[in-house]
Amino acid sequence: MLRIYAFAVSLLLCAGLANAATPGMRGTDHFGFTVPDAEQAVDFLVDVMGCEAFFTIGPFGPFEDDWMKENLDVNPRASIPVAHLVRCGNGTNFEIFDYDSPDQRAEKPKNSDIGGHHIAFYVDDLDASIAYMKARGVRFLGEPHPFTDGPLEGLTWIYFMAPWGMQMELVSAPDGKAYEKTTDARLWDPRGSLPSN
């Protein structure tokens, strides 16, 4: 009986942890990243990707105290000359930073590095998007790769390089993804609310 009770308590505790969440959390507001030339990044995102530039903020710093270290965990003498806010379709906002810092590193992280990252854009027609972007000088890595089994079956992806060397990705799943046939739960989808299969 004691084992059954202990097991029941364990289940209740695990269920409570599984449902734990930051109060009021609704989703991602923005994704911030630092680039070597903020104007170049905004121009690419607007002119090639079709995003919308909203506004610019800054400058911030340099400060005489340790505000930058205490609040942003960067060099105390770092400054942010400008940051641009951009939105790309039905997706999160981008906060694009231009930083000056005495200890700034110029090498870009690979996906395999700690802190490595990429941004994926959903497109309706992958072939048309690739052709359009290649005509504008965008360099793609390899060829499109379709998932042919597993939960992402139906999705095709390809990586490309932003002009400043950041890895990005195009994805498309015009007929949906296989996992959608097994559950009513859905990953967020930039196409908006999609009917359950």
Secondary structure, DSSP 8 states (H G I E B T S, - for coil): -HHHHHHHHHHHHHHHHHT---TT-----EEEEE-S-HHHHHHHHHHTT--EEEEEE--B---SSSHHHHHH-S-TT-EEEEEEEEE-SSS-EEEEEEEE-TT-------TTSTT---EEEE-S-HHHHHHHHHHTT-EEEEEEEE--SSTTTT-EEEEEE-TTS-EEEEEE-TT--GGGGT-S-----TT------
